Amino acid sequence: MKYTTNNVRNMFLNFFQEKKHTIVPGSQLVQNENSDLLFTNAGMNQFKTVFLGKKKYPFSKVTTVQKCLRTGGKHNDLNEVGYSNYHNTFFEMLGNFSFGEYSKKTAITYAWELLTHKKWFNIPQNKLFVTVYYTDEESYNIWKKKIKLPNEDIIKIYDKKNKKYESDNFWQMGDTGPCGPCTEIFFKKKKKKSYINDLQNKEICIEIWNIVFIQFNKIQKNSILPLPILSIDTGMGLERITSILQNVPSNYKIDFFDNIIKKINYKDHNNHFNNQSLYIIADHLRAIIFIIYEGIIPNNEGQGYILRKIIRRTLVHMKLIKYKKYFLYQLIPTIIQFIQPYEKKLIEKKTYIQSILQQEELQFKKILDQGVKKLLNELHQLNKKELDGNFVFYLYDTMGFPIDLTKSICHKKNIYINQNKLDKIILKNKKNIKNKKNKNCMIHITNLKLNNHFVGYKTKKIDTVINSIFVKNKPTKVIKENENGIIFIEKTPFFAESGGQIGDSGIIYKNGSSLFQVQDTQKFSNYIGHIGKLLSGIIKNNDIITAEINKKKRLCIQNNHTATHLLHAALILILNHKIEQRGSFINHEYIRFDFSYFKKIHKIDILNTEDIVNQYIQKNTVIMNNNMQFIQAKKEKYIYLKNKTYDSIVRTVNIGHFSREICKGTHANRTGDIGIFKIISYKRIAYGVVRIEALTGLHALKNIHDKYTQIYAIKKFLNINDNIIIPKINTVMQNYLNLKKNNEYLKQKIMFHKIKKIIAKKIKIKKINFICKKIDITQSKLVKKLIDQIKNMINTGIIILYYQKKEKYIFTSSVTKNIINKINAIQIIEIIKKNTNGSGGGKVELAECVGNNINNIFCILETIKHTIEKII
Ligand code: SER
């Protein structure tokens, strides 16, 4: 086949290479923490700063294949996937870019040539039409005069609801950033005179290529500034264009997906699967693989949250179609096999990806099973044909049970859910579900002067100016006493949470009378916001204030940060292994460090690591910082995070030659400041991921003191001195075990004695042994044991044992198996119940009851005996 997915990808790159474009790799899928995006959503993301003129790129014409994920924000296709034939969550975007190099005319001509020329995609010209932004006369005229499209094949697109730039033909990456008018090329699936009313109808036409003219920078809502140069950014979904070239009616029918879906939908199955669910499984699994591959683990925040959402959505669809042959994680090799030809490194992480997915899958499967049980139980008790939205939300909120699944189960059982009511309940609760990223974006940064910079590496206290104040997430000129708010200042010694290090706290004050307590410091977009409460006075915009961090706390934080670097370096040395940092958390009290390590970690490794860190603390080495080119730092083998993107100039932190990392965090002056370093726990938290928790300085000392206090208590208890604790505990334990053994032996002896005494009291009722005896054992388990042994010794018979518990008697009756057809334990217990006004029951060989009316126990027993006599 000429137009296989792999060929189409290569043809695109070759075409633009012939047009003197440089082929550069697409960026990572996972965006770094400073980005407004969680995942890359377009080929242009990596060139954002180049378009804005902030960065020079070594090439002025490039072409890329970009891994994209559209599951949130401005570009969210998650809910379309599977239901629309032409949407994928994860997809590959083919693009060509020019940074001030060529004109709109060149961009349009290139696109037309690739799509229609015989040598390339060879699509008949009359099968294509285009849209243009209504004010973009230049593009309109290029299509009309240069390409010679008929008038009806050039459609002008206006702003939606008359809001300027709110248009399908004005492309924006996010709420801010490079943007501009675009012209889109559509493929006609059905022949019509005019397509103007059918642009969204994918049965009639589909958009295949978007050519954006980056002419503006959106700095905030309603504020768009022109850029000095015109740049070109084009994007064409590989899966869509391939579907057209292969003449199939869906992205999911192209060779790539067709192969995968055939493998998932194994042939020997009788069920006719719902294709949509299969499409979702295939699409989502590809996304899942790439996200985990780039280091994300499912959790409840940011990227991890999206990953969890995609995994769970897939599992729900598997449940909906009752797909049972494979677990989701077992399908990974199948998908990787098809991605492998162009993403070679994926195979190396196959087992890792599988194990992360497996854990999440098994965990969610439990939720699904429990949720279904709860739901069915609720449906069973309903006395009308409607399920309350509050219950639907309760299942979702408390257990994470998906609303879609509740709906689908109810639908099958003809139970109605009022969607309006449910929407209201969800809306009411939505605030609580927002993830951290959203929390930080809740305020729209306006009025900010751009010089909001961090001076806290050296300075702990500074006089500066209030730039901006937010109260209740809205900009305001003043903040008054007792109000909570976020304050932005021109220069700040406060470090905003990042790279695992928590934000600083401290105070912002004025004239000794106005005092704002900073409880936390976070970044909002790229600005440092001081979150807290005005304890007294009033603070206004442009006030001169003093900003002062909590020095004592900061010192502890920075000591911990430096200790984390030492820990990282020591682990590399001791484990003799290429470990990679997977996450860290550093505050003033504690260090948490997660890293990849697949082998077993031994206690001795931990002790050695601790020793090395402490040796470096003792060396009292000065910590050095430097700014250098990222490329240079990489060359010099500085440690950096593989799934993070860095600016071209980075800050490096050196602790002698021992530890060299790229890091923006704050650090101790000398290693000696750390005092001591103590690892308090190490454990595996996921497949191939180990977590170490540690303390430094006085916190470490306190931990050691606590341990000593315990040891003192043990010594006092055992009445011994230091060096014999362990031998003494050994002896005590040995003595204890011996006594336990002796005790068991004695217990058995007593038991045997008791049994003998009981058996001695046996009488015969019609030749059958009959034992009825009060005992002094008061534990049901022991009574049963006793009965078993008596039965072994008498072979045939009826046994009734009873003991007194307060004002009641507890009876246990048992009958040997060989006579239960004559009389059984339940019958006997029924007689006892009747005569003692009791309650109880059991099985034919053994039954129990509690007797209440026991005043005349001898009479009762006689009656019981007579009744039994009558029965047998
Ligand atoms: N940025 C545009 C898009 O994503 C073109 O690449 O559609």
Residues whose N, C-alpha, C, O or C-beta is under 5 A from the ligand:
A	BS01	LIG	N41 A42 M44 N210 V212 D233 T234 G235
